[in-house]
Amino acid sequence: MPDNSLSQRETAILLLLMAEAREFTNPELKEQFGFDIGKKEREHLQRLKLIEVGKRGQSFTYTLSDDGWARAKEIFRQGLPTSKALAPRVLEAVVRAMVSGLQRHVERTGSALGEIFTREEDLVPAVARAAIEEPPAAEAAAAITETPTADVLSPDDVETAIRKAYAQLADTPNAWVSLTQLRPLLDEAPRSEVDATLRRMIALPDVRLVPWENQKTLTPADRDAAVVIGDQPKHRIWIGA
């Protein structure tokens, strides 16, 4: 019966190749992460069809196969059991590769680390409730006491105004814009209407609203400009192309 279990180093190899998502040679692995793939590990991972092996000059090259991606994804999802705790040097290499991959994702997507690391139980209920929850009592009261104007903006008009204001403030595509900067450009719309529209827009595929990562740097103006969605203040907005 074939042995499908992985050693510490084999587990680390799969995670490294997953995090880097590119072809590696042994010298590159040695230089960047401090260890290489030995013959026994290479043959075992090949036998399990978890890696693809080639040659570049005199060096073997390694990439994850489709089965390797599936196995690495399973390891990543389940986490490492205590019986497979990695040695300090190997763990350091895996962490460096994971941080490097995470940084590439952040730079590519503009995601906030606070958004990435928010627990699912905190994030999903907030989004699910956003479409149906009532405005906070204070905002509801403010909406009642607001003086009607002749030109009342429709929800679609408010969304259009938000998108135009975002486009005016975003200095690059897919930039994050502070609500502190956004709100002054929406003076024609009552705050209650703006907040209700933001709560609706967070469910759209091209819109994200997130809290500021470092809460200690928030100014009183930042806190006042936030929109509360699912009991969590959101301070920044991203609207995709």
Secondary structure, DSSP 8 states (H G I E B T S, - for coil): -------HHHHHHHHHHHHH-S-EEHHHHHHHHS----HHHHHHHHHTT-EEEEEETTEEEEEE-HHHHHHHHHHHHH---GGG---HHHHHHHHHHHHHHHHHHHHHH---HHHHHS-HHHHHHHHHHHTT----HHHHHHHHHS---SS---HHHHHHHHHHHHHHH-SSTT--EEHHHHGGGGTTS-HHHHHHHHHHHTTSTTEEEE--S-GGG--HHHHHH-EEETTEEE-EEEE--
